């Protein structure tokens, strides 16, 4: 045998031996870690392909195509195990609907988990901002954004009223006419959000010239879930229309930033707050300012529009709830509600809470372990022991299923019943079993803003309309980054008499 061959053979043997030793040492380290923390294995989701999980992928894909992914997720969680492990496309995944596990991921062990490669998937549209960043970048973004959601800013409802009136003008003139209210809510929220963010609304409800921006934003955003699903392979994704849409959105927002930089905006004259002005004072980089604005727009527009769509979906199907809410609204005697009035409307709040319970804006979420760690529940035969979570493991937590746990919400957990939040005999304190705005250090900063804006819109519409009927079919999910109704929300309304 030639010396070169001997040398190569020896090198390969050395490499293989080193890899084997490292594997053994890793096994010893993990075994010790598991013993120290009392970890037991979690049940595995049944799969024939334990490596790529192609059979599981097909099952999950079939549910998604049928718009039943959330239903299937809930069935798995409530009839099989609350916490299960599975391998999917080479990724180790833990699926959980256990509130204590979510509490550990989002709060108690916050530093053990991150958002993974979200920036790779979403960054082309949003850039690095509060929604796409982790670590120090996220902390900096949150510090920039947090002052925007003070009580004083949340309570400023004057601009909201303008957009509500524009919304009502888009409703059919003839009472009892069927229409889809969902896209109108999405236009309303982008108008309201851009006024808060940019200091001047794009007014897409009244100005057809703004349709290129809204169409570009909607298209680019619709592409994001596909990019997220590709994970590490997102670099293979090519779509010229997506790139063009992102560029158009950037140019549009950049024009607002340029106006602000040149002193052309009138926000100081009107004394009306906007995020652009605040960010520009704190940051001189226009790209960073644009990134934060787009990150907040994504969160502010879609979640509120989805919530409002679902509120009217449920109200149209529950005339008893409509009547009780109408009675509470009538106590205003036609006055336009302010922040304090909205805060005191307990049944209105229960309607919003129940809507967000059954239709949470983000019904399923994910985190990735940044180091070897544990989850408190899911291991052993009874599922009450901790489980080991290896670095890089994905934690998929099913908010939709958690919001339907019968031990928290009762045997009628699938039923829309706002009164459950007001029952003095059984006070509802769901804790980590209620997560419409996430939880822990990354809890949504706009939570109160969304509730105030949503409550205001509901009250103002009920002050204009006396009756509602459902004219469309039952709910079918549309899952993008947030939840919406695949078939829209088709209703008919009747105006109040003079």
N, C-alpha and C positions, 0 to 999 in steps of 0.2 A: 504493500500500500504506500502511495506517495506521501511524503511528509505533509504536503499541503492538505491532502485528504484527512490525514490524522489530526492536523490542527483544526480543520473545520469540524470534524467529528467531536473533538474535545470541546470546542467552543459551544456547539449545539448541546452537548451533554451538560456543560456548565450552566447554560441558559435554562435548560429544562429543570435542572436540579434546583437552581435559584428560584424558579417559578413555583416548584413543588414545595420548597421550604417556606416561601412566602405564603402559599396557600395554607400550609399546615399551621404556621404562626397566626394567620388570620383566623383560622377555625378555632384555635386555642383561645385567642383574644375574645372572639365573639361568644364562645361557650362560657368563658369566665364572666363576661358582661351579662349574659342571660341569667346565670346563676345568681349574680349579685342583685339583680333587679327582679328576681322571681318570675322571669318570663316563661310563658308556655306558648306552644304554637297555636295560631289562629286557624280555623277551618279554611280549607281551600274551596274556591268556587269550582264546581265540576267542569273539567275541560279535558279533551282528548289530546290536544296539542299543548304540552306544558312549557314549550319554549316560546314560540311566536304567538300562541293563543289564537290561531286563525279561526278556529271554530267559535270561540267566544266573540271574536271580532265580528263574525258574520251574524251571530245572534244579536249583538248590540246594534249592529248596523240595520238589521231588519226592523228592530223596534223603533229606531230613529226614522226610518223611511215611512213607517206606518204612523208616525207622530205619537208613539206610545212609549218612548224611552223613559219618561218619568214614571209612568204607570208600572212598567217592568221593574224599574229600580226600587220602587216602593214595595212591590210584591216580593222581590228578593230579600229586602231588608226585614220585612215583617213576617215572612213565612219561612225563611231559611235561617240566616244568621245576621245579626246586626253588624258584625265585622267579619270580612272575608278577605283572603288574599287571592290574587290571580296574576298570571303573566300575560301581558298583552303587547304584541309587537315588540317583544324583547324587553319590555319595561316591567319591573316588579311593581305591582299596584296593590294597595290596601283600600278596599271599599268599606266605608263605615257610615252608619246612621246612629251612632252612639254619641249623645251629647257630651259626655265626659271626655271622649276622645277629641272631639272638636274643641272643647275648652283647652285641652292640653296643646293642641296644634296652634290655636289662634292666640292663646294667652299664656298659660303656665310655662310652656316650653317654646315660647315664641321664637327665640334665637336658634332653635333646632330646625326650623323650617323656613323655606323661602318660596318665591313664586316661580322658580325655575327659569326656563328660557322664554318667558313671556315677552321680553324685549325683542327677541329675534322674530317672533310672530307678529307683534303689534307695532313695532317701532317704525316701520315704513310709513304708517299713517300718523301715529301718535307721538313718535319720538320718545325720549327718556323723560318720564314725568312721574307723578304720584301713583299712577295706576300700573306703570310698566317697570318701575324701579324697585330695587331691594337695597338693604343695607344703608350706607351713609347717603347714597343718592336719594333713597326714599325718605329718610329723615329730613334731609334738606328740603325736599319738595313739600312734605307735610308741614314743615315750619313756615314755608312761604304761603301755603294755601289756608292754613287754619284760621288766621285772622279774618278771612273772608266770610266765615260762617258764624259771626257773632250774632247775638239776639237782635241787635239793632238792624243788621242787614237782612236777617231772616224775616223780620217784621215789616219790611218795606214792601207793601202790597200794591202800591199805586200803579207801577208798571204792569203788574200781573193783570189788573183790571182792564187795561187797554187791550191786552192780548185775549182776555176772556171775551170781550165784546166782539173782537175780530173772529173769534172761534164761533160764537153764536151766529154771526152773519153767514157762516159757511154751512149751517144747518138748513135742511129743506124748508121752504117757506110754507108749504102746506102741512098742516098737522096730520099725524098718522102715516107719513111717508117713510118707508124703509130707507135707511142709509147706514153706512159703515162709519162708526164714530172713531175707530182706532186710528186711521191715518190722519184724521183731523186733530186728534190729541198729539200725535207725533209732530205735526206742523206747529201746533200751539207751543209745545215744550221747546222746540228749537228756536222759535221766536223769543220766548221768555228767557231761555238760557243764554242766547247770544246778547240780549240786552244786559243781563247781569254780568256776563263775561267780558264783552267788548265795549260796553257803554252805548251801543246803538244796535237795536235789533235788525236782523236781516229782513224781517217782516215778510216771510214767505207766504203767510196767509193772505196778504193783500197785494203783494208785488210779484207778478209772474216772472219778472226778470231775475229773481233770485233762485229760480228752479235749477239752474246748472249747479249751484253750490250744494243745494239739498240733495240733488240726484247723485252728485259725485260723492258726497258724504255717505249717503245710504248705500251706494254700491261698494265703496271701499270698506265700510263697516261690515257689510254682508260677506265679504271675502275673508274677514279675519278668523272666523271659526275654522275654516279649512286650513289656514296657515297654522293655527294652534294645534290642530290634530296631527299635522305632519311632524311636530316636535323637532328633533334634531335634523330632520330632512327638509326643513322649510326652505333651505337654500335652493332646492330643486324646483320650487314653485315659481312659475313664470306666468305673468299675466299683464300684458301691456295696458289694457284698459284700467286695471287696478292702479298701476303706476301713474297713469295719466290722471286718474281721479284723486290720488293722493297729492299730486302736484297742484291740481286746481284748488283743492282745499287749502293747501299751504299758501298759495298765492293770495287767496282771498283773506285769510287771517293776517298774513303779512302786511296787507294793505291797511288794515286797521292799526296794526302796530306802528307802521310808518307814519300814519296820521297822528297817532298819539305822540310819537317821538318829535314830530314837527310842530306840535302844539295846536293841531287843527281840530281836536275834539273839544266838545263843550261840556264835558262831565263836571268840571269845576264850577262852571256857571250855573248848572242845574243842581249842584250839590248832590247829584245822584251817584251812588257808589257803583264802581265796576271793577272787576278783577284785573283787567288789563292795566289800569292806572296803578293799582297797588303793586302788581308784579313789576311794572316798569320802574317804579321807584326803588324796588329792592334788587333788581337785576338789570344789568345793562346789555346782556346778550339777547338779541331779538329771537334767536332760535330757541333758547331755553324758555323764553316767555311764551312763544308759540306752542311749545311742547306741553307746558302746564295748562294752557288754555284748552287745547284739544283733549287732554286727558280728562279735564273736568267736564267738558262738553259731552264726552262719551258717557260718563256716569250720570250727569244731571239730566240729559235729554231722555234717554231711553228708559231709565228706571221709572221716572215719574209718568211718562206716557203709558208705559205698561201697567202701572198701578191704576191710573185713571181708567184705562180701557177695561181692566178687570172689575173695578168698582161698578161700572155701569153694566157690565156683563151680569154681575150678580144681582144688582138692583132690579134689572129687567126681569129676572127670574124669581124674585122674592118680593112680591107686592107688599107683604106685611112689613118687611124691612123698609121699603120705600116709604110707607105710610108713617112708620114710627120716626124715621129720619126727617120726613117732611114736617112732622109735628114739632120736632126740636128746632128745625130751621125757622118755622113760623114764629117762634119766640123772639126772633130778631125784629119782628114787625117791619120787614122790608129793608132794614138797615144793612148797609154793606159791612160785613164783619171785619173787625181788626184782629190782630194777633191774640189779644186777650179773650175776645169773644170766641174765637176758634178753640182756644185752649180749654174753655169751659164747656164745650159741647161734647159731653162724654159719649153719647151714642154715636156721633160722627166719628170719634176716635176709635170706637169699637168696630165700626164698619171698615175703617182703614186697616186696623190691626188684623181683622179677620180676613180681609182681602189679601194682605201681605203674607198671612199664614198659608192660605191655600194656593196663592199664586206669588211666591217670592220672586223678586226681580232676577236674582241669580240662584236658580233652583239646585244647581250642583256646582261645586267649586273644588279646587285642587291646590295642594301644596306639595313641596318636595323636601325630603329630609336632607339637611346640609351636613349632618354628621350622624353617626350611629346613636340612636336614641330609643325611646319606648313610647307606647301608648298605654294608658292605664287599664283598658278593658278589651276583651275579645279573645283572650287566650284560655286554653283548657276546655274541658268538656262542658262546663257551665258558662263559659265566656266571661268569667269574672276576674281572670288573671291578666297581668300585663303582657304585652306582646313586644317582641323585638322589631325595631324598624331600622334596616340598614341604610347607610348613607346613599342617597340617590333614589330611594323608594318614593313613589308617588302616593299621596294620601288623597283619595277622592271622597269628599264628604257630601252626603246627600241631604241637602237642606229640605228638599221637597218631601222626602220620607220622614225626616225628623219632625217636620211640622204636622205629621199625621200619626204620631205615636199615641196609641190609645191610652196608655198609662198617664200621659200628660194632658191630653185634650178630651178624653172620654171615648166611649164606644162610638159616638157620632163624629169622630174626628174628620171624616171626609165631607161632612155637611157644613154648608155656609150658615153659621149661626152666631152673629155678632154678640148676642146676649151672653155668650159663654164668658166674655171678658168682664161682665158686670154682675156676675152672680155672687151675692154676698155670702151665700151658704157654702160656696166652693170657690174661694178666691183663686184666680188663675195666675200662677207665678211660674212661668215656663223656664225662666233662666236661659241656659244654653240650648234649650229645645226650641227657641224662637230666635231666628237669625236672618231677618229680612235685610239687615244692613251689615251683616258679618259681625265680628266681635273682636275684642282685644285691641292691641295698639293700632291695627289697621281698620278699625271700625269706620264706617262711612262718615266723613265729616259733614256731608250734606243731609244727614238723617232728618234733622228738624226742619231744614229748608224744604225737603220733599214732602213731609207731613203737612207743613203749613200751606205750601203751594197746592198740594193735592186737596186738602180739606177746603181751601178757599174756592177752588174750581167747583167742587161738588156742591157747596152751599150756593154759589152764585147760579149754577145751572138749575138747582132745585127752586131757587127764587123766581126763575123764569118759566119753568115747566111743571105742569100739574100731574102729568101721567107719563108712564113709560111702559113699553111692551117689548119683549124679545121677539125678533122676527127671523133670527138666524139659527143655525144649528148649535150643537153642544161644543164645548171647548176641545180644540185640537192644538197641541203645543207647537210652537215654532221656537226652536232653540238656536239662538245665535250667541252673542256674548251675554245677552239678557233674554228674558222670556217675553213672548208676545203670543197673540192668537193667530194661528195659521190661516183661519178662515175669516179673520176680522171679527168685529163686534157689531153685528147688524141689529139695530133697534128702531123703534118708532117713538116719537115724542109728541106730546100735546101741550101747547102753550097755556099759561094761565089766562083767564079772562081779565079784562080791564076792571 
